[in-house]
Amino acid sequence: MGYIQDNLMPNEKVLFTANVHPAVFLPSVFSFVVSIGFVVYALMTGGKGDMTSGLLAGFLLLTAGWFFLFSIFLGVQALIILLTTEFAVTNKRVIANLQSSHSKERFQTVEMKRRLRHLRRYRTLYACPMVMAHRKAAS
């Protein structure tokens, strides 16, 4: 089971669960596309045969390599965030298990002062722009 199921209080029911949106991979994809662009431009520039275009092509390939490594780093970081983050709204509180790749801190719960009755009218609850919420099927 996950963090949320393991930390429910007695008589607490999960109303909504949410996952991180796959858009966290966009910076990685953008960096990869930029690296491909550098490689293509280097291949077009390097075929001219003079020394200046050869040096420029070498520099562009080196830059493409750095962008490619950076895209791998961003992709692994996004995968860690996607796999280790959990959100839930229960009938008593909001629970979030956020694992940051930069620190070991955990944001566990947010106590709600208002009743959650008015939230039940909506089909989707958006906790933040990078989160997709899903209504849990009635058990």
N, C-alpha and C positions, 0 to 999 in steps of 0.2 A: 504494500500500500504506500501511498504518498505521505508527504508531510502533513497535509490537511486532514486526511482521514485519521492519522495517528494522533492529532492534537485537538480533536473535537471534544467539547465538554458534554456532560450528560444531558440528554434530551435536546441536543443541538442537531439540526438538519441542514444539509447543504442545499441551498436554493439555486445558486448559479456557480458555474466554474468557468475559468477563462484561461487562455493560453497566450503566449507572446506571438505576435503576428510575424509571419515569415519575412516581413519587410526589414527585419534587422539584418538580413543578408544583402541589402541594397548597396551599402558602402563597399562590401567585398566584391560584388559583381561590377560596380563602377570602376574600382581599381583594376580588376582583371581586364575589362574592356579597354581601359587606358593603356595597359601594358601591351595588349594585342595591337593597338593603334601605333605604339612606338615601334614594335617589331615590323609592322607593315611599312611604316615610313622609313625605317632603317634599311630595309631590303630595297625599297625604291631608290633611296639616296646612294647606297653603297655600290650600285651597279654602274656608276658613271666612269670609274677607272682612275680618277685623280686622287691625290693624297688627302685633300681637304674633305672630300665626300667620304672617303674611307674612315677618317678620324671622326667625322660626324656620325657615320653609321655605327662605329664602335661605341661612341658615347650614348647614342640612342638605344643600342642593345643593352648597355649597362643599366641605363635608366629603366628600361623595360623589365630587366631582371629584378630590380629593386621594387618596382610596382607589383610585379608578380608575387614576390615574397610577402609584400605588405598585404596583398589581397588574400593570401593564404592565412596570414595572422588574423586579419579581420574576419575571415570565414570561420576559423576555429573559435574565436571569441564569440561570434554570433551563435554558433552551435552550442557552446556552453551555456549562454544565456537562454536559448530556446529550450534546452533539455532540463535546466535546473530551476526554472521559475514557475511558480504555481500561484494562482489566485482563486479565491472562493468567497462567496457571500453566503453566510448562514442566516438562520433566523435570529441570531443574537449578535453577530459581529462580522467584520470583514477580515479575512485572513489572507496574507500574502507572504510567500516564501521567495525572497529575491536573493539570488546568488550573484554577487558582482565579481567580475574577473579581476578587479583591482583591489578588492578588500575581502575580508572574511566576515563582514558584518551581515546580519540577517535582519530584515524588517519583517516581523512576524504577524502582528495583529494591529488593527486599527479599531478601536472601540467606537461604535456609533452612538451618538447621543439621541438621535431621532429614531423612531421606530422604522423598520424596513418595510412596513406595510405598503407604502406608496410606491416602492420600487417593484413590487410584484406585478403592477399593471403593465410594465414594459416587457417586451420580449428580449431586448438586448440591453445590457448594461455595459457602458464603455468606461473602464477605469482610467485609461490613458490612451493617447493616440496609437500606441504600438501594441494594444491588447485587443484581442477578439474575445467576446464573451459568448457563452453558449448556455442556454437554459438546460438544466439537468432534467432528464426524463423522470417522470413520476415513478417511484419505486413501489 
